[in-house]
């Protein structure tokens, strides 16, 4: 490609006009100066709308502009807060009080108060049971069935009363607090559908989303009214990619300041660059193999997928340690149960029921369950006498760490060795999400699915992979189990952490034995940043996966 005679500042100016995205990352001249003070970051993500009531795909782009009431980071790091400065629960375990930052303003200058928080929750609550219920985006009615009332006592005091003891008021880690004066006239039908919430957005975060180009980038400007003062950077460009390759290339060329979702090979290469700082951290992502357990519309090619004995047998044919060592080059923890190691309160090795990798054992169990190779052709038949030929779909959903095809190939290879051939179809984020949706929404018709799930570290979200209420979203196997659902309800009804641990352990054991999904691994976030333009990045986590950190404190070098 011919080098363009442009300074980095000139390229950024062009980009701000929406004209530079296809080529800016390839210009060496773009990396020649840090004088523009614009932070450039990138990851694998495919946001489709800036409306938090209508999509899950825009979680990370939106978190720089909108606050959650509390959020994950506020509970892990004392210096990181959301819309609320502090919170407490009364002795009755149902009355929660949140103190909102005094004098806080929206980015358009209007007061941001407890009344906006009350509006956000009551706006959602009011849609429950209506044809246009707000249950499709990250701002969702999920969990609000536990709430008795949400009230703004005054501008700085929000009160949430739950129907029974519950940690939901602080564990609701996805609802973005939105300004009442912007959203009060938006109908429920528009909010969950056609309203795109086009920029410039009005938020309380340090960076205000000013421009959005789908499949390309989001451009941000500093929030002049941010509660701790205007950020000192001049803005931010967040670029979206389908794979990690251009991210690694742009980091090396200097056209990115920070990149995440790197592969192990890219991370190793960048770790040898003196201009780079690499990092890795555990996350809430779980990579898993899901079985299509449907029996009606959207069912797979064989009823064997609905048989726990068949699914459990497959579990013995998967070597999680080899997946970590070969596909992830050690940058992951081997998969076990629903809870991830980063959720230290809930993680368990399940050592007393844990399967071991043994292809011969997998074969013996399949034989015992009635899935034998009757005609001696090396391919097993199901109980209806049909030879297995399973359809496996895979891909990286928006916002997830990239799924290495090597991991999929390992699984497919092991299944073939036990007489179950698999055809693999790799899909982009949108197509995979559509195929994995609930059958009533057009999903299903596949046999196996390998992908990742990344929700919050709360007990409720740890159990999402098996919750019937999340079929086609958090629960891609479509599995339903009344006992499991009752455990989810019980988890939602307690504020006692020890009780919550017991319930999660019980649920994790139940789903492990039923095996609607097999956890492959818990991948690490691999990221890297350049050292030349900005300082103030994090250490263990260079940037947060759960908030706008460190965009509120970055400074030019």
C-alpha positions in Angstrom: 0.0 0.0 0.0 1.3 3.4 -0.9 2.2 5.5 2.1 0.1 8.6 2.6 1.8 11.9 3.2 -0.3 12.7 6.3 0.6 13.3 9.9 -1.2 11.3 12.6 -3.1 14.4 13.6 -4.3 14.8 10.0 -5.4 11.2 9.8 -7.3 11.5 13.0 -9.1 14.6 11.8 -10.1 12.7 8.7 -11.3 9.8 10.8 -13.4 12.1 12.9 -15.2 13.0 9.7 -15.9 9.3 9.1 -13.6 8.9 6.1 -10.4 7.2 7.3 -11.5 4.0 8.9 -10.8 1.7 5.9 -7.1 2.6 5.7 -5.9 4.6 8.7 -4.4 1.6 10.5 -2.0 0.9 7.7 -0.4 4.4 7.6 3.0 4.6 9.3 2.7 8.3 9.3 -0.3 7.9 11.6 2.1 6.7 14.3 4.6 9.5 14.0 3.1 11.8 16.7 1.2 11.6 19.9 0.3 15.3 19.8 -3.4 14.8 19.1 -4.0 13.3 22.6 -6.8 11.0 21.1 -6.8 7.5 22.6 -7.3 4.7 20.1 -8.5 1.3 21.2 -9.9 -1.8 19.5 -11.3 -5.2 20.1 -13.5 -7.9 18.5 -17.0 -6.6 18.8 -20.0 -6.0 16.5 -22.3 -3.4 18.0 -25.5 -2.9 16.1 -27.2 -0.1 17.9 -26.4 2.3 20.7 -29.8 1.6 22.3 -29.2 -0.4 25.5 -32.9 -1.4 25.6 -32.6 -3.1 22.2 -29.3 -5.0 22.1 -26.6 -6.9 24.0 -24.0 -6.4 21.3 -23.0 -2.8 22.4 -22.1 -3.4 26.0 -18.5 -2.2 25.8 -19.0 0.8 23.5 -21.7 2.0 25.8 -19.9 1.7 29.1 -17.7 4.7 28.4 -20.8 6.9 28.3 -23.4 5.4 30.6 -23.0 4.4 34.3 -24.6 1.4 36.0 -26.1 2.1 39.4 -23.3 0.0 41.1 -21.6 -2.4 38.7 -18.9 -5.1 39.0 -15.9 -2.7 39.3 -17.4 -0.7 42.1 -17.6 -3.9 44.2 -14.0 -5.0 43.3 -12.2 -1.7 43.4 -12.8 1.0 46.0 -11.7 3.8 43.6 -14.1 2.9 40.8 -17.8 3.9 41.2 -20.9 4.0 39.1 -24.0 6.2 39.3 -24.2 5.6 43.1 -21.4 6.8 45.4 -22.3 4.4 48.2 -25.1 1.9 49.2 -26.4 -0.1 52.1 -29.1 -2.6 53.0 -31.3 -2.3 56.1 -31.6 -4.9 58.8 -34.8 -6.2 57.0 -32.6 -7.3 54.1 -35.1 -5.9 51.6 -34.6 -2.1 51.8 -31.6 -0.8 49.9 -30.5 2.8 50.0 -28.2 4.3 47.4 -26.6 7.7 47.7 -26.1 9.3 44.3 -23.1 11.6 43.6 -24.1 15.1 44.8 -24.2 17.7 42.0 -23.7 15.2 39.2 -24.7 16.3 35.8 -25.5 14.7 32.5 -23.2 15.5 29.6 -25.7 18.0 28.3 -25.5 19.9 31.6 -28.8 18.9 33.1 -28.8 17.5 36.7 -28.3 13.7 37.0 -30.1 12.6 40.1 -31.7 9.7 41.9 -34.9 10.6 39.9 -33.1 9.5 36.7 -32.2 6.2 38.3 -35.7 5.7 39.5 -37.0 6.5 36.1 -34.7 4.0 34.4 -35.9 1.1 36.6 -39.6 2.1 36.6 -39.5 2.5 32.8 -38.4 -1.1 32.6 -40.8 -2.2 35.3 -43.8 -0.6 33.7 -43.2 -2.7 30.5 -43.5 -6.1 32.3 -46.3 -8.2 30.9 -46.9 -5.8 28.0 -46.6 -7.0 24.3 -43.5 -4.8 24.0 -41.9 -5.8 27.3 -38.3 -4.5 27.5 -36.6 -7.9 27.7 -34.4 -8.0 24.7 -31.4 -5.7 25.6 -28.9 -5.2 28.4 -31.4 -2.8 29.9 -33.9 -5.5 30.7 -36.8 -6.4 32.9 -34.8 -9.5 34.0 -34.6 -9.5 37.8 -37.2 -6.8 38.3 -39.8 -9.4 39.2 -38.0 -9.4 42.6 -38.6 -5.7 43.2 -41.4 -4.2 45.2 -40.6 -0.5 44.5 -38.0 1.9 43.3 -38.3 5.4 44.7 -36.3 8.6 44.5 -36.5 9.9 48.1 -34.7 13.1 47.0 -32.2 14.1 44.4 -29.4 12.2 46.1 -31.2 9.2 47.6 -32.6 6.2 45.8 -34.5 3.5 47.6 -35.0 0.0 46.2 -37.3 -2.4 48.1 -37.3 -6.0 47.1 -40.1 -8.5 47.7 -37.7 -10.9 49.5 -34.1 -10.8 50.5 -32.0 -10.4 47.3 -28.6 -9.1 46.2 -30.1 -8.0 42.9 -30.0 -4.2 43.6 -26.2 -4.3 43.7 -25.7 -7.3 41.4 -27.7 -5.8 38.5 -24.5 -5.2 36.5 -26.0 -4.4 33.1 -28.7 -1.8 33.4 -27.4 1.6 32.2 -28.9 4.6 34.0 -30.4 6.8 31.3 -31.6 10.4 31.5 -35.3 10.8 32.0 -35.5 13.9 29.9 -34.3 12.0 26.8 -36.2 8.7 27.3 -39.5 9.7 28.9 -41.3 10.1 25.5 -39.9 6.9 23.9 -42.5 4.2 23.6 -41.8 0.7 24.7 -42.2 -0.6 21.1 -39.6 2.0 19.9 -37.3 1.4 22.8 -37.0 -2.4 22.1 -37.0 -2.0 18.4 -36.6 1.0 16.0 -35.2 3.7 18.3 -31.4 3.6 17.6 -30.4 6.2 20.2 -28.2 7.9 17.7 -25.2 10.0 18.9 -24.4 12.3 20.4 -25.5 10.3 23.5 -26.2 12.0 26.8 -24.5 10.2 29.7 -22.6 10.5 32.9 -19.4 8.6 31.9 -16.1 10.3 31.1 -16.4 9.8 27.4 -19.5 10.8 25.3 -20.2 8.7 22.2 -20.4 11.3 19.5 -20.4 9.2 16.3 -21.1 5.6 15.5 -20.4 3.8 12.3 -21.6 0.2 12.4 -18.9 -2.4 11.7 -16.3 0.4 11.8 -15.9 2.6 14.8 -17.3 4.7 17.6 -15.9 8.2 18.2 -16.0 9.8 21.7 -15.4 13.3 23.0 -14.6 14.2 26.7 -17.6 14.8 29.0 -17.2 18.4 30.1 -19.5 17.7 33.0 -17.9 14.5 34.3 -18.2 14.3 38.1 -14.5 14.3 38.8 -13.7 16.8 36.1 -13.2 16.8 32.4 -10.8 14.0 31.2 -7.5 15.4 30.0 -7.4 13.3 26.8 -8.9 14.9 23.7 -11.2 12.0 22.8 -11.2 8.4 21.9 -11.6 6.2 18.8 -12.9 2.7 19.4 -12.5 0.5 16.3 -14.4 -2.7 15.8 -13.0 -5.9 14.2 -14.0 -9.4 13.3 -10.6 -10.9 14.1 -7.6 -10.1 16.2 -5.1 -9.9 13.2 -5.7 -6.2 12.4 -5.6 -5.3 16.1 -2.1 -6.8 16.5 -0.9 -5.2 13.3 -2.1 -1.8 14.3 -0.5 -2.0 17.7 2.9 -2.7 16.1 2.5 0.1 13.6 1.5 2.6 16.3 -2.0 3.3 15.0 -3.5 1.8 18.2 -2.8 2.7 21.8 -4.5 -0.4 23.2 -5.9 -3.6 21.8 -7.7 -6.5 23.4 -8.9 -10.0 22.4 -5.4 -10.9 21.1 -4.5 -14.4 20.3 -1.7 -16.2 22.2 0.7 -16.0 19.2 0.1 -12.3 18.8 0.5 -11.7 22.6 3.8 -13.6 22.6 5.1 -11.6 19.7 4.1 -8.2 21.2 5.6 -9.2 24.5 9.0 -9.0 22.9 8.4 -5.5 21.6 10.1 -2.9 23.9 7.4 -0.3 23.0 4.6 -2.6 24.3 3.2 -3.6 27.7 1.2 -6.8 27.5 -1.2 -8.1 30.1 -3.5 -11.0 30.9 -6.4 -11.5 33.3 -9.0 -14.0 34.2 -12.5 -13.1 33.1 -16.1 -14.3 33.4 -16.0 -15.9 29.9 -16.7 -19.6 29.6 -16.1 -21.4 26.3 -18.4 -24.4 26.0 -19.8 -27.1 23.8 -23.6 -26.9 23.8 -26.0 -29.7 22.7 -29.3 -28.8 21.1 -31.6 -30.4 23.6 -34.8 -29.3 21.8 -37.4 -32.0 21.1 -39.8 -30.0 18.8 -39.3 -27.0 16.6 -35.6 -26.3 16.1 -34.5 -29.7 17.2 -31.3 -31.3 16.0 -30.8 -34.2 13.7 -31.0 -36.9 16.3 -32.9 -37.6 19.6 -29.6 -38.6 21.1 -28.9 -34.9 21.8 -31.8 -35.0 24.3 -30.3 -38.0 26.2 -28.2 -37.1 29.3 -26.3 -40.4 29.0 -25.2 -39.6 25.4 -24.1 -36.1 26.4 -22.3 -37.3 29.5 -20.4 -39.9 27.4 -19.2 -37.2 25.1 -17.8 -35.4 28.1 -15.3 -38.2 28.6 -14.0 -37.6 25.0 -13.0 -34.0 25.6 -9.6 -33.1 27.1 -9.8 -29.6 28.6 -6.1 -29.5 29.5 -5.1 -30.2 25.9 -7.5 -27.5 24.7 -5.8 -25.0 27.0 -2.3 -26.1 26.2 -2.6 -26.4 22.4 -5.4 -24.0 21.4 -4.8 -21.3 24.0 -1.1 -21.9 24.6 -1.7 -21.9 28.3 -3.7 -18.7 28.5 -6.8 -20.2 30.0 -8.0 -22.4 32.8 -9.3 -25.9 32.0 -13.1 -26.0 32.0 -15.0 -27.7 34.8 -18.4 -26.4 35.9 -20.5 -23.3 35.5 -18.5 -21.1 37.9 -15.3 -19.6 36.6 -12.1 -19.3 38.7 -12.5 -15.5 38.8 -15.8 -16.0 40.7 -13.8 -17.0 43.8 -17.0 -17.3 45.9 -18.6 -19.9 43.6 -15.8 -21.8 41.8 -15.5 -25.5 42.5 -13.3 -28.2 41.0 -16.2 -30.7 41.4 -13.5 -33.3 42.1 -15.9 -36.0 43.4 -17.9 -36.0 40.1 -15.5 -34.6 37.6 -15.1 -36.6 34.4 -11.6 -37.6 33.1 -10.5 -37.7 29.5 -10.6 -41.3 28.3 -11.7 -42.1 24.7 -12.1 -45.7 25.6 -14.4 -44.9 28.5 -16.4 -42.6 26.3 -16.9 -45.4 23.9 -17.9 -47.9 26.6 -20.5 -45.4 28.0 -21.9 -44.8 24.5 -22.2 -48.6 24.0 -24.0 -49.0 27.3 -26.3 -46.1 26.5 -27.3 -47.8 23.2 -25.2 -45.9 20.7 -23.2 -48.6 19.0 -21.4 -49.1 15.7 -23.8 -51.9 14.5 -22.6 -52.3 10.9 -18.9 -52.0 11.6 -18.2 -49.0 9.4 -16.6 -47.0 12.2 -19.6 -44.7 12.7 -22.1 -45.2 15.5 -25.8 -45.3 15.0 -28.4 -43.7 17.2 -31.3 -45.6 18.8 -33.4 -45.2 15.6 -30.6 -46.8 13.5 -29.4 -43.7 11.8 -25.7 -43.1 11.5 -24.4 -40.1 13.3 -23.4 -37.0 11.3 -23.6 -34.1 13.6 -23.7 -30.4 12.5 -21.4 -28.3 14.7 -21.7 -24.5 14.4 -19.1 -22.2 16.0 -17.9 -18.6 16.0 -17.1 -15.6 18.3 -20.2 -13.7 19.5 -19.9 -10.0 19.8 -17.8 -8.9 22.7 -16.4 -12.4 23.4 -12.8 -13.3 23.3 -12.0 -15.0 19.9 -12.7 -18.7 19.7 -9.6 -20.4 18.3 -10.6 -22.8 15.5 -7.9 -25.1 16.9 -10.1 -25.8 19.9 -13.0 -26.7 17.6 -10.8 -28.9 15.5 -9.7 -30.8 18.6 -13.2 -31.4 19.8 -14.3 -32.6 16.3 -11.3 -34.9 16.1 -12.0 -36.5 19.4 -15.7 -37.1 18.5 -14.6 -38.7 15.2 -12.3 -41.0 17.1 -15.3 -42.4 19.1 -17.4 -42.9 15.9 -19.3 -39.6 15.8 -18.3 -37.6 12.7 -18.9 -33.9 12.8 -19.2 -31.2 10.1 -18.0 -27.8 11.3 -19.5 -24.5 10.1 -17.9 -21.3 11.2 -20.2 -18.3 11.4 -19.8 -14.6 12.0 -21.2 -13.1 15.2 -24.6 -12.1 13.8 -25.3 -15.4 12.1 -24.2 -17.4 15.1 -26.4 -15.3 17.4 -29.4 -15.9 15.0 -28.8 -19.7 14.8 -28.4 -19.9 18.6 -31.6 -17.9 19.3 -34.7 -19.5 20.8 -36.7 -21.5 18.2 -39.6 -19.1 18.5 -37.2 -16.4 17.3 -35.9 -18.4 14.4 -33.0 -20.3 16.1 -32.2 -23.9 16.3 -31.8 -26.6 13.7 -28.2 -27.4 14.6 -26.7 -30.2 16.7 -23.6 -28.9 18.5 -22.5 -25.4 19.2 -19.1 -24.1 20.4 -18.9 -20.5 21.5 -18.4 -18.4 24.6 -20.5 -16.7 27.2 -19.5 -13.7 29.3 -21.9 -12.4 31.9 -21.2 -11.0 35.3 -19.7 -12.8 38.4 -23.0 -12.8 40.3 -24.6 -16.1 41.3 -27.6 -15.4 39.0 -25.4 -15.0 35.9 -23.2 -17.9 36.8 -26.3 -20.1 36.5 -27.5 -18.4 33.3 -26.3 -21.3 31.0 -29.0 -23.5 32.5 -31.8 -21.0 33.2 -35.0 -21.7 31.2 -35.7 -18.0 31.3 -32.6 -17.4 29.2 -33.2 -20.0 26.5 -31.6 -18.7 23.3 -29.6 -16.0 25.1 -27.6 -17.1 28.1 -28.8 -20.6 27.7 -27.9 -21.7 24.2 -28.5 -25.4 24.7 -32.3 -24.7 25.3 -32.1 -27.1 28.3 -34.9 -26.8 30.9 -35.0 -28.4 34.3 -37.5 -27.5 37.0 -35.1 -28.3 39.9 -32.4 -26.1 38.3 -34.9 -23.2 37.8 -35.9 -23.5 41.4 -32.3 -23.1 42.5 -32.0 -20.0 40.4 -35.0 -18.6 42.1 -33.6 -19.4 45.5 -30.3 -17.7 44.6 -32.2 -14.6 43.7 -34.0 -14.6 47.0 -31.0 -14.5 49.3 -28.5 -11.8 50.5 -26.5 -14.4 52.5 -23.3 -15.2 50.6 -22.8 -18.6 52.3 -26.4 -19.7 51.4 -25.7 -18.5 47.8 -22.6 -20.6 47.6 -24.5 -23.7 48.6 -27.2 -23.1 46.0 -24.8 -22.4 43.2 -22.8 -25.6 44.1 -26.0 -27.7 44.0 -27.0 -26.2 40.7 -23.5 -26.7 39.2 -23.6 -30.3 40.1 -27.0 -30.9 38.7 -26.2 -29.4 35.3 -22.8 -31.1 35.2 -24.4 -34.5 35.5 -27.2 -33.7 33.0 -24.5 -32.2 30.6 -26.5 -30.0 28.3 -23.2 -28.2 27.8 -19.6 -29.1 28.4 -17.3 -26.3 29.7 -14.1 -26.4 27.6 -12.1 -23.6 29.3 -12.1 -20.2 30.9 -10.0 -18.1 28.6 -7.8 -15.2 29.8 -8.1 -11.7 28.3 -4.9 -11.0 26.4 -4.2 -7.4 25.7 -1.4 -5.0 25.0 -0.8 -1.2 25.0 1.8 1.1 23.7 4.0 3.0 26.1 4.6 6.1 24.0 1.4 8.2 24.1 -0.4 7.8 27.4 0.1 6.9 31.0 -2.3 5.9 33.8 -3.2 2.5 32.4 -3.9 -0.3 34.9 -1.5 -3.0 35.9 -3.2 -6.3 36.3 -6.1 -5.1 34.1 -4.8 -2.5 31.6 -8.4 -1.5 31.0 -11.4 -2.8 32.8 -13.8 -5.2 31.2 -16.6 -3.8 33.4 -16.3 -0.1 33.4 -14.7 2.9 31.7 -11.5 2.6 33.6 -8.9 4.0 32.9 -10.4 6.5 30.5 -11.2 8.9 33.4 -7.6 9.1 34.4 -5.4 8.6 31.3 -2.9 11.4 30.7 -0.6 12.1 27.7 3.0 11.1 28.3 
